[in-house]
Amino acid sequence: MDVEKVFHMTGGVGKTSYAQNSSLQKKASDMVKHITMETIQKLYYAIAPKSLGIADLGCSSGPNSLSLIKDIVELVEETSYKLVHPLPEFRVYLNDLPTNDFNSVFKSLPDFYRDLKKDRNEGGPAIFIAGYPGSFYGRLFPNNCLHFIYSSYSLHWLSKVPPALYDEHGKSVNKGNVYISESSPPSVSQAYWNQFQEDFSLFLKSRSVELVTGGRMVLILLGRIGQDHVDRGNSFFWEILSRSLATSVSQGQIDKEKLDSYDVHFYAPSTSEIEGEVRREGSFEVDRLEMFEIEREAKDGESYGTAVAMTVRAIQESMICNHFGDGIDLDTLFNNYGEMVDEEMAKQEIKPITFVVVLKKL
């Protein structure tokens, strides 16, 4: 499966779209917004460029795409005023895979510009926004053109399903599981770790060429505590997807062979793995690395399980439909998923971990 051609958040603004089901991601970025703003302010104090290059890698297509850009612009305006510096122009590059719903992002630009110009006598700052489709596992931008890179909930997605998950006959060695589980052989976790190392190293190497010296990155990604890959955190949500798909098999909706050959291109690293790869690649130093959990909250009376199921559906629908075919009953699949999450939460808390990592270009 060619991830770059298939994988995307569900577009549009419908009930199952990412735009309607990305509140957990928005809440996470809001929780660490003070870190993002502090990083931008430090950067601007240190460099104060006349033209500020900003990239959002994995921008997706919901309301989260431009809200941070507005916050950055307003902070730089305020800082420029304090320093008695002329306001820089802003070059903003929105990146995601080519299958992303960039149209919905571009349609929101007139409102974005209008909001920025509101209450400004001089018409507001000069902002130039462009879409940059492509994988961030490789070069995207010209040399030394960026000052700040932001990536939220993207770097736990691998460039591909690890090839080492399949034997010489092309059969998955992780049958019945979509990710690392207690029943997975040791080679499965090793395959995922090797793919993460390869991808993250390439990501760092590519960004080091595109960022100016002293440039910063703020990376928000899912992770895990300690060395055990199987925990009651992010990996457990994949365990529940495996169970939900197994239920669809038992109901005759999908073939068991299809489930056995479905593996996700995801990896939840530990702090030591992230820090180790940064040191090994050598272009950046870790300025800050913090772990946090998102507090649960229900909206409009819906359960936590339903909220999680809708979020996972908005993220995984493109991959599931491509693998199992459009005939799969997604409503039933994710209704079962939501019920299973609620049943597990009644037994014991599920605590998905998120990291915020601030890197400085050496």
N, C-alpha and C positions, 0 to 999 in steps of 0.2 A: 504494500500500500504506500503510495506516494503522499506522505503527510502534507507536504507543501501544497499539493493540488487539492487535497480533500478537507483538511482540518480548518474549521472556522467556527466562531461563535454564531449561533442562530441569529440571522439578520432581521431587519425590519423592526416594527414596534408592537408586534402581536403578543398574545398572552404567554407564548413559550419563547419569546425572543430574549436575547441576552440583554437588550435595552431594558426589558421589564424584570429581569431576574439577575441583576448584578449588584444588588444592594449590599450583599456581604462584602464584595470587593471594594465598594465605595466606603463602607464603614471602616475597613482595614486601612485604606489610604488616608481617611480622615483621622484615624487614631495615631498615625505617624506623620501627619501633616506638619507638625511642629519641627520634626527632624528634617523633612524636605525643605521647609522654609529656612531653617538655620543653615542648611548646606548651601542653598542658593545665596543667602546673605554673605556667608564666609567667602564664597566664590567671587561675588561681586566686589566685596571689599578688597580682595587680593588682586583681581585682574581688571575690573571696571572696563570691559571692552566697549568699543563704539557700536559693534554689531554682535549681539548675543545669540549664539547658536544653541538651540535646545532640541533634543530628540526624545520622543515618547515611543519606546519600543514595545510593540504589542498593544497598540492603542485601542484595539477593538472598535466597537461601533455604538456603544451606549452613551448615556449622558455623562459618564465618567471621562470621556475622551478629551473634552475641552475645559472641564471645570478647573483642573490643576493649572492649565496654561494661564487662565484668567488670574488665579491666585499669584502665580509667579510674576506676571506682568505688573500687578498692583504692588507687590512687595518691592520689585526693582524700582518702580516709580517713586515709592516712598523713600527708599534708600538713596536714590540719586538726588532727591530733594535735600536730604540731610547732608549729603556729602558735597552739595552744590556742584554736582556733575551734570552734564547734559544727558538727557534720557537716551539710552541706546535704542537702535532698531532691534527688532526681535525676528530671528529666523527660526521658525518652528517646523520640525519635520515629524510627521505622524507616520509611524511604520507599523505594518502588520503583514501577514501573508497575503498573497494576491487574491485569495478567495474571500478576504474580509469585506464587509459591507461598507466600503468607503463612501458610497453615495449618501448614506444616512448621516455620516460625519459632515460631508461637504454641505448638505442641505441645512445643517444647523449653523453654518458659518455666518450667514447674515445676522441672525439673532446674537451670536457671539460678538461680532463687531459692534452691533448696535448697543449692547449692554456696556461694552468697554468705553464707548464714546459718550455714554450718558453722564451728565453732570460735569463734563470736561469742556472748558471754554475753548481750548485750542484743538479740539477734535480727536484727542487721544494719541497714543503712541503709534509708531509705524510697525505693523506686524505682518509678516509674510508667512503664510501657512501653506505647506505642500504635503501631499501624500507620497510615501516612499514604500511601495509594496515590495516584499521580499523577505527572506529568512534572515534573522539577525545572527545566525550561525554562519558568518562570513561577512565580507565587507559590504557596506551599504552607502557610505558617504565619502567625500573627498578627504584628503589628508588635512588634519588640524583645523577642521571647520566647525567643531562642536566645543562648547564649554560645559554643557550640562546634559546628562542622559538620565532619563527616568524610565523605569520599567516596573509595572505592577502586575503581579500574578501571571507572569509569562515564562520566567526562566526555569520553572519546574517542568515545562513542556520540552521534551527532547526533540531533536531534529528528525528522529525516526524511531520506530520500534527497534530495540536492540537486535541486530541480526543473529547474535549468539543465542537467542531464545529458540532458534529452530535447528533441528538436526539435519543430517545430510540429505534427508528426503523432504525437507521443507516442513516437517511437522513440529509443532510447538512442544517444547519439553515442559511447559507449564500448564498442562491440560486442566480445564475446568476453572482456571484462575485468570483474571484479566491483569493482575499485578502480583507483586511479591506477597505470598501468604505463608501460613504455617506449613502447608502441604507442599510448598514449592521446593524443588531441589536447590542445593547451595549455588549451583551454576546460574540460577535465575537472578539472584541478588547481585552476583558478580557481573552478569551481563548488563544489568541496569547501571551499576556503579561505573563500569568501563565506558558506557555510552555517555553518562553525565560528565565524566572526566574529559572525554574527547570534545564534547559540545561546549562545556563551560570554558575550557582552555581556548577554544577557537573564538568564543564570544569575547573573552578578555583581550586576546591578541588583536582582533579586529577593531575593537573599541579603542585600544591604545593608540592605534594609528590615526583614528578619526578625532580623538580628543586632543586639545592643546595641553601642554604641560601645566599641571595644577588644576586641570578640569576635574569635575566630580561626577560620580554616578550614584543614584539612589535606586536600589534594587529591592523590591518586595516580592517574596516568593514563599511558597509552602515548604515546610521542612519537617524534621523529626528530632526528638530528644534522644541523645545517646546513639549507640551503634546498632541497636536492634532495628531491623527494617520493618518488623511487624509489631505494631503498637495499636493502641486504641485512639489513634489520631487520624492523620490523612490516609494512611494505608487501609484503615478500617472502612472508610467510605467506598474504596474499591472492592473490598471483601463483600460489602453489601450489594454492589453492582453485580459481582459474580453470582451471588445467591439469587438476585432478581432475574438474571439471564437464565440461571438453572431452572427457575420456576417456569419461565417461558418455554424451556425445553420440555419440561414435564407436561406442560399443557399442549404440546405439539405445535407451538407457534414457530419455533426455530429448530434447526437440526443441531444435535449435540456436537457434530464435527465443526459446525460454525462457531460454537462457543469455545471449543477446545483450541481453535486457531485465532481467537481474538485476544490481543494483548495491547495494553495502552502505552502510549509514548510519554510516560510520566516518571519523574523521580523526585522524591522528597529527601534532600541532602541533610546532613547534620552540620552543626556549626564548625566542627573540626574539619569536615570535608571541604566546606566552602573556603575556610581560612587556608587550608593546605594547598588548594588549587590556586588561590590568589598568590601565595608565596612562590609556588612552583613556576607560575607563568612569569611573574617578576615585574610587570609593568605598573602595578598598583599597590597601594598600601591600604589596609583596612582601617578606616577612620572611625567606624562605628558598626557594631553588630548587635542587634537586640532581638529578643524573642517576645512574642506576645500572642494572646488568644483573643478571639472576637467573642464578645458576650452574645449569648443567644437572645433573640427577641422574636416574638410572633407578630405578624401583621394581619390586620383584618380577621383575626380569629383563626388563621390557619396554623397548623402545627409546625414545629421545628422540622420534622421529617419532610413535610410537604415543601417547605421553603428550600431545604437542601436538595430535594429531588428535582425541583424546578431549576435550580442553579446548575446541577449536574447535567440535566437534560439540555439546557441552553448551550453547555460546553461540549457535550459528547454526541449530540444528535447527528451531526454531519458524519462522524466516524462510524457510529452504529448503523446508520442507514446505508452507508457505503458498503459496510462489511456484511450485514445481515439482509440487505435489500429493503426496498421501500414498503414491503408487505408486513414488516414487523409492527406490532401494535404498541406504539410508544406510550400511549396513554395508560394502558394496563401495566406495562413494564415499570413506568415511573410511579404509578399509584402503589404498586407492590414495594418499590424502593422506599417511598416515603413512609409506608406502614412499618417496614422493617427497621428504618432508622428510629421511629418513635418507640417501637418495641424494645430496641437495644438501649435507648436512652432511659427507658423506665427501669432497666436492670442496672446500668452503670453509665456514667457520663462518657461521651465521646469528645475528646479535646483536640481538634486540629490545630497545629502549630504553624505560625507564620513568622518569618524573619524579615527584618529590615536591615539591609547592608549598605553602608556608605563607603565608597571607594574613591581614593584620590590618585590621579595620574601622576606618576613620578617623573 
